[in-house]
Amino acid sequence: MGEWSDAHRISGNIYQLILKVGKKQSDQQLKDLYIQFFGSLASIFWESELYMFHTYALQCIQYYIKSQKHHS
């Protein structure tokens, strides 16, 4: 039951992030939103034992974090 309530909570977070992306955001704000989005996906994939997808989501987070450092 806990797995499903976590998935429901995370899917709600993802929906809120998608709504925010629809509004005009700066590049930095969009990168922050994508980091949150992929963090939520990573949590879902981990709980679902879909480790390959979990790893992919973590790699996406790493990409956005590195791109923030290069543009600072």
C-alpha positions in Angstrom: 0.0 0.0 0.0 2.8 2.4 0.8 4.3 1.9 -2.6 1.1 3.0 -4.3 0.6 6.0 -2.0 4.1 7.1 -2.8 3.5 6.6 -6.5 0.3 8.6 -6.3 2.0 11.5 -4.4 4.9 11.5 -6.8 2.6 11.5 -9.9 0.8 14.5 -8.3 4.2 16.2 -8.0 5.0 15.5 -11.6 1.7 16.9 -12.7 2.4 20.1 -10.8 5.8 20.4 -12.4 4.3 20.0 -15.8 1.9 22.8 -15.1 4.8 25.0 -14.0 6.8 24.2 -17.2 3.8 25.5 -19.2 4.3 28.9 -17.8 7.1 31.1 -19.1 10.2 30.2 -17.1 13.8 31.2 -17.3 16.4 28.6 -18.4 17.6 28.1 -14.9 14.0 27.6 -13.6 13.3 25.0 -16.3 16.5 23.1 -15.4 15.4 23.1 -11.8 12.0 21.8 -12.7 13.5 19.1 -14.9 15.8 18.0 -12.0 12.7 17.7 -9.8 10.8 15.9 -12.5 13.6 13.3 -13.0 14.0 13.0 -9.3 10.4 12.0 -9.0 10.7 9.5 -11.8 13.8 8.0 -10.2 11.8 7.5 -7.0 9.0 5.8 -8.9 11.3 3.5 -10.8 13.3 2.6 -7.7 10.1 1.6 -5.8 8.9 -0.3 -8.9 12.3 -2.1 -9.1 12.8 -0.8 -12.6 16.5 -0.1 -12.0 17.5 0.6 -15.6 14.9 3.4 -15.8 15.9 4.6 -12.4 19.5 4.8 -13.6 18.4 6.7 -16.7 16.5 9.2 -14.6 19.6 9.7 -12.4 21.7 10.3 -15.5 19.3 13.0 -16.6 19.6 14.7 -13.3 23.4 14.5 -13.5 23.2 16.1 -17.0 21.1 19.1 -15.8 23.3 19.6 -12.7 26.5 19.6 -14.9 24.9 22.0 -17.4 24.1 24.4 -14.5 27.7 24.4 -13.4 29.0 25.1 -17.0 26.7 28.1 -17.3 27.4 29.7 -13.9 
